[in-house]
Amino acid sequence: MASKPTISAIIIVKNEQKNIRECLESVVWVDEIIIIDSGSEDETLSICREYTERIFINTDWRGFGYQKSLALEKASQQWILSLDADERVIPELQAEIEQVIASDQDYAYAVPRQAYFIGKKMDHGGWWPDYVVRLFKKGSARFSDDIVHEHVLADAPIKKLQNPLIHYSYVSLAQLLNKINQYSDSGAEKMLARGKKSSLPLAILRGSWAFFKAYFLRLGLLDGQEGLITAIAKGEETYYKYLKLWYLNRS
């Protein structure tokens, strides 16, 4: 009789005391939890120690892709489930994951994410279904080395799961503004490393287009005032990314 497939949940964190307990509670059923911390100064690590001993510190920040690759290296089980601290695995998704890994087929699996913006479920504007590859056999996939917006590079064919991963994207406007700044910084550095160029007119054009696409083409307007807020935020993030790239080009 074949043994039951095993699974590691890998999570990278920094100052996630408000999120990490609920995230960890949602994966207590896995065989191993791997935490890579990049220098938390709050209670994140204390909370993590309640759930796992497999905690590693790496403060040599080289981007999200690099940090997740470190977590993948530490994982020892047959299957990998990659999560962010602001995500939750609901029971229906757990059951579906257990079913597909029991079949032991050589696939990677993309999971739909149901995002919430300050308590509001977001169904449009590019928020849903937002499929991301998060489940794969160890050795069959790796993470891109992108500073931000990293993704899984799978060698196996990709199938889609049906049940969503809950994603509490933003819980406050302060967090939204902080992430606009963080992601536009990292995005500008990423484009600079790839030899991209920018200008003030291009920054304005790209930012305006990002807003238009999110609010009108992707029907963010159907999500009410939150749809408008997040579409504006997407435009701002894009605008500042190209503006920062322009200044990097000049320097």
Secondary structure, DSSP 8 states (H G I E B T S, - for coil): ------EEEEEEESS-TTTHHHHHHTTTTSSEEEEEES---SSHHHHHHTT-S-EEE------HHHHHHHHHHH--SSEEEEEETTEEE-HHHHHHHHHHHHHT-S-EEEE-EEEEETTEE--STT-SS--EEEEEETTSEEE---SSS--EEESS-EEE-SS-EEEEEESSHHHHHHHHHHHHHHHHHHHHHTT----HHHHHHHHHHHHHIIIIIT-GGGGHHHHHHHHHHHHHHHHHHHHHHHHHHH-
